[in-house]
Amino acid sequence: MKKIAFVDFWGTFRAETFKMTEYLRELDEVEITDMEHADYVFFSNYGNRHWFAPDRCVKIFFTIEDVAPDFSACDYAIGFEWMKYEDRYLRLPLYYLYPDICERMEKRHQQSLEQVRAMKKDFCSITVTNDHRHPIFKELFEALSEYKRVDSGGLWHNNMGGRVADKLAFDQSHKFSIVCENTAHSGYTTEKIVQALGAHCVPIYWGDPSLSKVFNPHAIINVQQFSSVDDVVAYVKQVDADDTLFEQMVMEPALADEQFSKANQTALLKAFLTKIFQQPLESAYRRNRLMWGEMYIEERRRQASNPIFKMQQRYHQWVWKIKETFRKRRVDKGKQQVFPAIPT
């Protein structure tokens, strides 16, 4: 029986239904417990409880944000970075935990052109929840809106009378979709591009500069390959006016290499977890627990225990919640997207 705890995850997180838990149960019997009684602790970047995990625990970092692993704080990590570190790290972007949308994205070029043509009634979509990101997405929205109406179905600049209930259907009716990450960091690719490709849109993408390692560049309008937003808009106009060019792009395979298919990446994840959990606990330790490693952890524990630090953390969380509340009041908060930004 493997005793496992999950701490410092996002607010809607549910350990019992998390995809990682499902994979772990394929390996062995799993008991989800609190951190004090666990032998393995999964933690993310939404809190500081993990610093107080018992030293006997094997700690595994998992992030859905643009945050690099701290290998002095964890034995193993799963993230976005393009790197190799012995058996301690696996690159696994969040979207692989959404098997349905990944499968749709991977099979997009197998759908008939007639079916795709029948879907496309509108010009361009954008679905943005918040504006805590690079201002390029606003520039693209405003510049493209001068050409044709851009339908905004999220909380930001909503012009659909409310947040769209079915994001997939919303994107499917549009030829293009503006897809902007929060930051432009190599390897940091979120579910947004997968959604757009799975809906047979041509993504107008800004973000991960290494995107073409994974995704087919012939299926995407990559903003970073243009010298200005005006040049991007000019090319979008060209594709929009040329049915042959648009159809060629929208029927391109989504992936640049089969190694990045959901099946292959899931197999890598299962192998990574198998190696961790099917060895004796004492053999699974990797982080330095002595001398400088011990001093490092103690310093982080003191910081996390500091009343001023705690107050600052609570303040930032409070400000974020207030902003989200006011954004949601501007649209119909009863409607929920079928493809959330983070897994529940």
PLY file of the C-alpha trace (Angstrom):
ply
format ascii 1.0
element vertex 344
property float x
property float y
property float z
element edge 343
property int vertex1
property int vertex2
end_header
0.00 0.00 0.00
1.45 3.35 -1.10
0.55 6.26 1.19
0.33 9.43 -0.88
-0.49 13.08 -0.11
-1.23 16.00 -2.43
-0.51 19.52 -1.12
-0.27 23.06 -2.49
-2.43 22.33 -5.55
-4.98 24.67 -7.14
-8.35 25.39 -5.54
-10.51 22.99 -7.60
-8.03 20.13 -7.27
-9.46 16.74 -6.26
-6.89 14.04 -5.51
-9.34 11.16 -5.97
-10.20 12.10 -9.56
-6.80 13.42 -10.62
-5.40 11.58 -13.65
-2.12 10.98 -11.84
-3.98 9.09 -9.11
-5.57 6.87 -11.74
-2.16 5.95 -13.13
-0.76 5.29 -9.65
-3.62 2.90 -8.90
-2.62 0.89 -11.95
0.76 0.31 -10.30
-0.24 -0.53 -6.74
-2.82 -0.03 -4.02
-2.91 3.65 -3.13
-4.09 5.35 0.05
-4.56 9.10 -0.14
-3.71 10.53 3.24
-2.46 13.74 4.86
1.12 14.89 4.48
2.17 13.88 8.00
1.32 10.21 7.36
2.38 9.97 3.72
5.47 8.32 2.29
5.12 10.17 -1.03
4.10 13.83 -1.32
2.99 15.38 -4.60
3.11 19.17 -4.41
2.55 22.12 -6.71
3.29 25.84 -6.59
0.09 27.16 -4.98
1.29 27.16 -1.39
4.10 26.48 1.05
2.92 23.49 3.08
5.26 21.15 1.26
8.30 22.70 2.98
7.11 21.02 6.20
6.80 17.53 4.75
8.54 14.91 6.91
12.08 14.20 5.76
11.21 10.53 5.18
8.84 11.52 2.34
9.71 11.27 -1.33
8.62 14.61 -2.78
7.37 14.98 -6.37
6.78 18.42 -7.85
4.03 18.90 -10.45
3.18 22.23 -12.06
0.68 23.59 -14.56
2.35 27.01 -14.47
5.52 28.51 -15.90
7.57 27.55 -12.84
10.85 25.65 -13.04
11.44 22.81 -10.55
13.55 23.37 -7.47
15.46 20.12 -7.13
16.64 21.07 -3.65
12.97 20.93 -2.64
11.94 17.77 -4.50
13.25 14.34 -5.37
11.43 14.28 -8.72
9.61 16.80 -10.88
7.12 16.98 -13.75
7.01 20.27 -15.64
7.40 22.17 -18.91
11.18 22.64 -19.13
13.17 21.07 -21.97
15.82 19.38 -19.86
17.14 16.02 -18.73
18.25 15.31 -15.19
19.06 11.62 -14.65
15.82 9.88 -13.56
14.51 12.89 -11.66
12.62 14.85 -14.31
9.88 14.39 -16.90
8.59 17.03 -19.28
4.82 16.65 -19.42
2.68 19.66 -20.41
-0.72 19.84 -18.76
-2.75 19.09 -21.88
-1.68 15.43 -21.84
-3.94 14.98 -18.83
-6.91 15.76 -21.14
-6.99 12.61 -23.27
-10.17 13.49 -25.18
-9.02 16.86 -26.47
-5.56 15.44 -27.29
-7.13 12.67 -29.33
-9.29 15.16 -31.20
-6.24 17.31 -31.91
-4.20 14.36 -33.16
-6.96 13.17 -35.51
-7.95 16.55 -36.89
-6.44 15.94 -40.34
-8.49 12.73 -40.67
-11.81 14.60 -40.74
-13.31 15.28 -44.16
-12.79 18.71 -45.67
-16.52 18.96 -46.33
-17.25 18.58 -42.61
-14.68 21.22 -41.73
-16.11 23.63 -44.30
-19.59 23.17 -42.85
-18.38 24.17 -39.36
-16.76 27.46 -40.27
-19.36 30.22 -40.08
-17.40 32.94 -38.26
-14.03 34.66 -38.48
-12.05 34.46 -35.23
-12.52 33.48 -31.60
-10.71 34.29 -28.38
-11.44 32.88 -24.92
-9.48 34.63 -22.19
-10.28 34.46 -18.48
-7.92 37.13 -17.18
-5.55 39.80 -18.45
-2.55 38.77 -16.33
-0.43 38.06 -19.39
1.66 39.75 -22.05
-0.24 42.66 -23.70
0.25 41.10 -27.16
-3.10 39.30 -26.88
-4.89 42.65 -26.49
-2.97 44.11 -29.44
-3.94 41.14 -31.63
-7.57 41.33 -30.55
-7.84 45.05 -31.31
-5.92 44.89 -34.61
-7.89 41.92 -35.94
-11.17 43.49 -34.75
-10.52 46.41 -37.10
-10.61 43.92 -39.97
-13.53 41.73 -38.85
-15.40 40.99 -35.63
-13.45 38.83 -33.18
-15.82 36.91 -30.88
-14.65 36.94 -27.26
-16.28 34.11 -25.33
-14.39 34.30 -22.06
-14.53 36.70 -19.12
-12.19 39.21 -20.74
-13.89 41.71 -23.11
-16.83 39.35 -23.50
-19.01 40.31 -26.46
-21.15 37.18 -26.66
-23.69 38.11 -23.98
-22.08 35.71 -21.50
-19.28 33.21 -21.18
-19.66 30.47 -23.76
-20.98 27.20 -22.35
-19.21 24.94 -24.87
-15.76 26.19 -25.83
-15.17 23.42 -28.34
-18.36 24.23 -30.26
-17.52 27.94 -30.02
-14.07 27.47 -31.54
-15.32 25.00 -34.15
-17.54 27.64 -35.72
-14.54 29.96 -36.28
-11.78 29.83 -38.88
-9.13 31.32 -36.60
-8.50 31.48 -32.85
-6.21 33.86 -30.97
-4.08 31.73 -28.66
-1.70 33.56 -26.31
0.21 32.08 -23.41
0.79 34.06 -20.21
4.51 34.19 -20.97
6.93 33.32 -23.75
9.10 30.67 -22.12
10.70 27.76 -23.95
8.68 24.60 -23.30
5.75 26.35 -21.64
2.85 25.29 -23.87
-0.61 25.03 -22.35
-3.92 23.49 -23.40
-4.88 26.58 -25.45
-3.10 25.52 -28.65
-4.45 21.96 -28.33
-8.00 23.29 -28.01
-7.69 25.44 -31.12
-6.13 22.69 -33.23
-8.70 20.17 -32.01
-11.48 22.53 -33.09
-10.06 22.79 -36.64
-9.05 26.42 -36.18
-5.92 28.02 -37.52
-4.33 29.22 -34.25
-2.87 32.74 -34.19
-0.31 31.83 -31.56
2.06 33.72 -29.27
4.07 32.08 -26.52
6.45 29.13 -26.47
9.41 29.93 -28.80
10.10 26.19 -29.11
6.54 25.40 -30.25
7.63 23.86 -33.58
9.44 21.06 -31.73
6.04 19.59 -30.90
3.45 21.19 -33.19
3.36 21.39 -36.98
4.35 24.97 -37.95
2.39 24.68 -41.22
-0.86 24.48 -39.24
-0.23 27.60 -37.14
0.25 31.34 -37.60
3.11 31.94 -35.19
3.13 35.61 -34.17
6.79 35.48 -33.12
7.83 34.79 -36.70
6.49 38.18 -37.82
8.14 41.57 -37.31
4.96 43.32 -36.16
1.30 42.83 -35.30
0.43 44.60 -38.57
2.32 41.92 -40.48
0.42 39.23 -38.59
-2.90 40.84 -39.48
-1.87 41.14 -43.13
-1.11 37.43 -43.29
-4.36 36.51 -41.50
-6.22 38.55 -44.12
-4.38 36.65 -46.87
-5.28 33.25 -45.40
-8.87 34.36 -44.75
-9.33 35.48 -48.37
-7.71 32.40 -49.91
-9.90 29.33 -49.32
-7.26 27.00 -50.72
-4.58 28.30 -48.35
-6.91 28.22 -45.35
-8.06 24.67 -46.08
-4.48 23.54 -46.57
-3.54 24.88 -43.15
-6.61 23.61 -41.32
-6.13 20.07 -42.69
-2.46 19.83 -41.74
-1.59 17.29 -39.00
-1.28 19.00 -35.63
1.92 17.35 -34.43
5.41 17.80 -35.83
6.56 14.40 -34.56
4.74 11.24 -33.49
6.88 10.99 -30.35
4.70 13.76 -28.90
1.45 11.86 -29.28
-0.73 11.36 -26.23
-0.07 7.61 -26.26
3.71 8.02 -26.26
3.74 10.75 -23.62
1.37 8.83 -21.37
3.65 5.81 -21.65
6.60 7.99 -20.58
4.62 9.28 -17.58
3.66 5.77 -16.49
7.27 4.60 -16.83
8.45 7.60 -14.81
5.98 6.87 -12.01
6.69 3.14 -12.13
10.40 3.70 -11.55
9.67 5.93 -8.54
7.05 3.77 -6.88
8.28 0.26 -7.60
11.58 0.61 -5.77
12.07 0.59 -2.00
11.24 3.95 -0.45
14.77 4.47 0.82
16.12 3.90 -2.70
13.82 6.54 -4.19
15.38 9.48 -2.33
17.26 11.89 -4.58
17.40 15.38 -3.02
20.18 16.32 -0.62
18.90 15.94 2.95
22.23 16.68 4.68
24.32 19.77 5.45
23.57 22.39 2.74
20.40 20.60 1.73
19.18 20.55 5.33
20.10 24.23 5.83
18.28 25.17 2.64
15.06 23.48 3.76
15.29 25.00 7.24
15.67 28.48 5.74
12.60 27.96 3.55
10.63 26.69 6.54
11.55 29.83 8.51
10.48 32.00 5.60
7.16 30.17 5.19
6.51 30.48 8.94
7.21 34.22 9.03
3.98 36.14 9.88
4.79 38.94 7.42
5.41 36.43 4.60
2.14 34.66 5.42
0.27 37.98 5.42
1.74 38.91 2.02
0.70 35.56 0.58
-2.84 35.93 1.91
-3.05 39.48 0.57
-2.09 38.40 -2.94
-4.63 35.57 -2.82
-7.32 37.97 -1.60
-6.60 40.49 -4.39
-6.75 37.71 -6.98
-10.09 36.42 -5.70
-11.59 39.93 -5.64
-10.52 40.56 -9.25
-11.93 37.20 -10.36
-15.24 37.94 -8.61
-15.69 41.27 -10.37
-14.75 39.77 -13.76
-17.31 37.01 -13.34
-20.05 39.51 -12.48
-19.68 41.08 -15.90
-20.85 37.91 -17.65
-23.17 35.00 -16.96
-21.33 33.16 -14.19
-23.75 30.24 -14.41
-22.19 29.08 -17.65
-19.17 26.81 -17.42
-16.66 25.96 -20.11
-16.57 22.29 -20.99
-12.77 22.39 -21.12
-11.47 24.12 -17.98
-8.05 25.73 -17.83
-6.97 23.41 -15.01
-8.11 19.89 -14.17
-10.54 19.36 -11.29
0 1
1 2
2 3
3 4
4 5
5 6
6 7
7 8
8 9
9 10
10 11
11 12
12 13
13 14
14 15
15 16
16 17
17 18
18 19
19 20
20 21
21 22
22 23
23 24
24 25
25 26
26 27
27 28
28 29
29 30
30 31
31 32
32 33
33 34
34 35
35 36
36 37
37 38
38 39
39 40
40 41
41 42
42 43
43 44
44 45
45 46
46 47
47 48
48 49
49 50
50 51
51 52
52 53
53 54
54 55
55 56
56 57
57 58
58 59
59 60
60 61
61 62
62 63
63 64
64 65
65 66
66 67
67 68
68 69
69 70
70 71
71 72
72 73
73 74
74 75
75 76
76 77
77 78
78 79
79 80
80 81
81 82
82 83
83 84
84 85
85 86
86 87
87 88
88 89
89 90
90 91
91 92
92 93
93 94
94 95
95 96
96 97
97 98
98 99
99 100
100 101
101 102
102 103
103 104
104 105
105 106
106 107
107 108
108 109
109 110
110 111
111 112
112 113
113 114
114 115
115 116
116 117
117 118
118 119
119 120
120 121
121 122
122 123
123 124
124 125
125 126
126 127
127 128
128 129
129 130
130 131
131 132
132 133
133 134
134 135
135 136
136 137
137 138
138 139
139 140
140 141
141 142
142 143
143 144
144 145
145 146
146 147
147 148
148 149
149 150
150 151
151 152
152 153
153 154
154 155
155 156
156 157
157 158
158 159
159 160
160 161
161 162
162 163
163 164
164 165
165 166
166 167
167 168
168 169
169 170
170 171
171 172
172 173
173 174
174 175
175 176
176 177
177 178
178 179
179 180
180 181
181 182
182 183
183 184
184 185
185 186
186 187
187 188
188 189
189 190
190 191
191 192
192 193
193 194
194 195
195 196
196 197
197 198
198 199
199 200
200 201
201 202
202 203
203 204
204 205
205 206
206 207
207 208
208 209
209 210
210 211
211 212
212 213
213 214
214 215
215 216
216 217
217 218
218 219
219 220
220 221
221 222
222 223
223 224
224 225
225 226
226 227
227 228
228 229
229 230
230 231
231 232
232 233
233 234
234 235
235 236
236 237
237 238
238 239
239 240
240 241
241 242
242 243
243 244
244 245
245 246
246 247
247 248
248 249
249 250
250 251
251 252
252 253
253 254
254 255
255 256
256 257
257 258
258 259
259 260
260 261
261 262
262 263
263 264
264 265
265 266
266 267
267 268
268 269
269 270
270 271
271 272
272 273
273 274
274 275
275 276
276 277
277 278
278 279
279 280
280 281
281 282
282 283
283 284
284 285
285 286
286 287
287 288
288 289
289 290
290 291
291 292
292 293
293 294
294 295
295 296
296 297
297 298
298 299
299 300
300 301
301 302
302 303
303 304
304 305
305 306
306 307
307 308
308 309
309 310
310 311
311 312
312 313
313 314
314 315
315 316
316 317
317 318
318 319
319 320
320 321
321 322
322 323
323 324
324 325
325 326
326 327
327 328
328 329
329 330
330 331
331 332
332 333
333 334
334 335
335 336
336 337
337 338
338 339
339 340
340 341
341 342
342 343
